[in-house]
Each structure stands twice: as structure tokens, then as C-alpha cells.
Amino acid sequence: MSWLDWLPRRRPPPPIEDALWRDALAACPLAQRLSANDVRKLRLLAARFLQRKRFHPIEMELGALQRLLIALQSCVPVLHMGFRALRGWTGVVVYPGEFKVRHRHHDAATGVITEGDQILNGEAWQIGPLVLSWAAVQQDLQNPWDGYNVVAHEIAHKLDMLDGPPDGVPPLPRGMSWRRWIDTFQSAYDRLSRDVAAGYATPIDAYAATNPGEYFAVVSELHFSDPARLDRAEPQVAGLLRAYYGPSPV
């Protein structure tokens, strides 16, 4: 045995106990819709997630089932990409509910820097942890097909940031056209931005009009939680997300 085999990334992850796995599947409708082969792949990915990521609960206890449910939902988006897509970060910070963060904003036009507090359910840092509200995670588990999923949203940001700041263009699998992705997503983002500015009700959450990075994260949520709505609103975007993530578990 080589000394490299003792490194955490080289050792096989400890297997997930059968009873714990059954409890997690029963509580996660997103995983229940997968094929038997994909469930087996998901179990291996989730075990690797629990091995490689470090959970940091804030003002709460985080049990084994809660950690596994976060791992499951984090790994579903990379089911067809492999665990390497979750590289570059190790921390998972979990708050019991919404949390407050302070951000600085630099207005390039005026040079003015402003600071402000935001109340969030999730956040992903380019160099840093995945940050989640457990209350939001629970809400998504209980209402899995309502178009929202905080874990899928933040994992989409993590994927987007693999090649730099989030811009709505993650590294694409071989065979996917970078130009087609940009043209399709930019056109869809522009349409949504115009409709939101005009005050129209939109099938895609208006938050997606914040910037292209948020657009990618919001439509990624829809891919996993309400793909029919995304197909009706933006069929070309829906098609690209199927090619990127694989078929929606729904």
C-alpha cells in the first residue's frame, strides 16, 4: 500500500449505513425519482461528500440525517459530472434559519462603494464555504416541486465559479457549444430583465434578473424542482440544462 492511500482523497469513503440511507431517501423526494442505477451512484457521491466536506453548524446541532440530506441534494446536480465538479471548497456552514450578511458594492460608473446587510437563505463564496439555512432546506424537502431548492441554487453557483466569478457560464462538458450557451442564456436573461422592468408577472422568479449568475442558479432550481415550468417559459434554456445536468429527476 502506498502512503498516498492514507490521504483522505485516496481512501474510499466510509459506507453510509443502510438504515440511515433509507431514512434519507424517504425524506428526499428529489432522490426518490432517480433510477436504481443513479441511486447507487448518488450513494457513493454522498459518501464522498460526507468524507471530504466539513460541516460547521451555527447555533444548532446537526445530526447525521441532516448532514446526509444536505449531501444528497448537493450531489444530485453533479450526478453525471462526478465528484470532481465539487472541488475547490470544503466547508458547509449551516444556520438554523435565515442569516444576515454584509456586502460591499462598488458602482463602476460612479466609483462609490456602499455597504449593506442582506437576509439570506443560502450563499456560495468563490473561495470559501457553502452556506445554508436549515429551515430553507427543510422547506424544500417538504415542498420539492414548487420551483425552489436552495441547495441546487447554491451548488449551481459553485459550479459557475469553477472558472472564475459567477457569470452564468460554468465550465461545459465536452461536446457542448460555449457560443450556443452564451447566446441562449443571454437572450433569455434579457427577455426576463425587460419583463421584470416592465412590471410583468414572470414564470421565472424575478430574482433571476439580478445578474446572469443568478439567472443560471434560478433556472437550475427549476430544472430540479419544476422543469415543466422552465420548458414552457424557456425551452432552449431547459434543453441546455438537460444536456448539462442530465435529465431532471422529476
N, C-alpha and C positions, 0 to 999 in steps of 0.2 A: 504493500500500500504506500503510495506517495504521500509526503507531508501535505501536498496540496489537497488531498482528500479530506483533511481535517478542517479546511476552510468552510465557513457556513454556506457559501455559494456552491461548493462542490459536493457537500454532503446531501444525500436525499432528505427531503423534509420529513419530519415525524408524521406518520399517517394520522388522519383525523378519525377519531373513534366513531364506530358505526352509529351509536345512539345519538351522539352529538350531530352527526351528519344528517340523520333522519329528522331530527328536530329542526335543523337549519333549513332543509328542503321544505318541510311542512310550513315554515314561516316565510318562505321567499317565493312568491308566485312566479317571479321572473325566471328562476331556475327550474321550476316545475314544467315549464313549456318547452324545455330543451329535449333533444333526442337522447336516448340512453348513452350513445357514444359521447355526445357533448357533455352530459352529466359526469361521465368518468373523467373527461379532460378537465372539467371545471373543478372537480375534487382535487386533482393534482395541482392545478394552479392555485387554488385556495390554500392548500397545504404549504406551497412555496411562499405565498403571500404572508401567512402567519409566521413562517420561519424567518423571512427576510425583512419584514416591516416591524417597526417598533411603535406600539400604541402608547399614547400619553393622554389618559383621561383627566379632565379638569373638573374638580369639584364633583366627582361622581365615581362610582365603581363601575367597571366594565367587565362583565363576565365572559366566559368562553363562548357562549352562544352569540352574544352581541358582537364580539370580535369576528367570529366566523361569518355572521350575516354581512358585516361590512366587507370582509374579504370576498365573499361570494359576489356581491354587487360590483365590487371593484374589478373582478376578474372576468365577468361576463363580457364587457366591451372588448377584451383582448383575447377572447376565446380562440379566435382564428389567427391572431398575430403572435401569440406566445408571451411568456412572462417577460421577455426582454423589453417589451413595449412599456413596462412599468419601471424601467431603470431610471437612475438619476436621483432618487429620493428614497428615504426610509421611514420618515415619521408620519404617524397618523394621530392627529390631535382631535380629541372628541370632547365637545362640551355637552352638557345636559340639554340645553336649548339654544336659542339664538345667542349670538355673541357680538360684541362690539369691536370694531377695528378702526384705526385711524389711518387714513391715506393722505398722501400729498399729491396734489395735481399741479402740473406745470403747463400753463397755457402758452403754447409755442408762439402764438400770434402776438401776445402782449408781454410775455416774459414773466407774468405774475404767477407766483406759487401760492397755492391755498391749501389749507388743511381742513379735513372734516371727518366726522365719525360716521360710520355706516353700521347698520344692524344686519347681520348676515346669517344664513343657514349653512353656508359652505364657502370654502375658499381654497384655491390651489396656488402655491407660490412656485415661481420658476425654479428657484433654488431653495428648497425648503419643504415643509410637510404638506400633506393633505389635511384640511381642517373641516370638520363636520359637526353638525348639530345632531345629537342622537334623536331628539324629538322629530326632526325632519326625516331622518332615516326611518323611524317608526311609521311616520305618516305615509311614506312611500310604500312601505311593506303592506300597510293596511289598505292603501288605495293605489294599486300598482299600475292601473291603466288610465290614469287621469291626465297623462301628458307631462308629469313631473317626476324627476328622480334626481335627488341631489348628488348621489354618488356618481351616477352616469355623467352628470353635468361636470363635476369636478375632475373626473377621470378624463373626460374629453379635453379639458384644459391641460391636464398633464401630458396627454398625447400631443396636443398642439404645441406645447412648449419643448418638445424633444429637439427641435431645431432652432430655438430662439424664442423671443417674446411671442405671446399668443396673437396670431393674426388670422386664424380661421383656416390655415393651410398646414395640417400636420404632415410629417413625412409619409409619403404614399407608398403602398405596396407596388412591387414591380408589375408593370403592365397597365397601371392606372395613369391617365394623362394628367400631368400637372396643369397644363393650359386649360383643359376642359374643366377641371375642378375649380380653378380660379374664375373662369368666365361664368360658370353656372352659379357658384356661390355669390359672386359679386352682383350678378343680375338679380338674384333672389333677395339678397340683402338690401339692394337699392329699392326694390319694389316694396319691401316691408317698411323701410325707412320713410318712403313717401306716404304710404298709407297711415303710418303712425303719426307723422307730422300733420296729416290732413284730419286727424281725429277719427279715422275709421276703426271699427272693430275688426280685429285680425285673428285668423285661426291660429297663427303662431304668436306666442306671447310677445308683447311689445318690448319686453326687456331685451329680446334678441336684436333690436335695432340700436342697442347701445354702441356696439362696435362689431367688426367681423368675427373677432374671437368669441364674443358672447353669442353671436348668431350660430356659430358652429356648435357650441355647447348646448344651446337650447334645442336645436334641431336633433342633436344627438339624444337628448332626453326623449324627444318624440319618437325617435327610431325605436327606442326600447320600451316605451310606455303607451304610445298611441300612434303607431305607424300609419294607420288608415287616414288619420287627420293630416299627417305630413304628405302622404301620397296625393290627397285631394288638393292641398294647398300648393305644394311644390314637387311635382312628380319627378323632375330631373334631379333635384337635391336628394329626394328619397332613394332614387336609383343609385346615386353615388355612395350614399351611406350604406346601402346594402352591399355594394362592392367593397367598401372599406371595412365595415364591421362584420360582414356576413349577414345572413337573414335575421330579421328581428325574431326574438323568441316568442313574440305574440303570435 
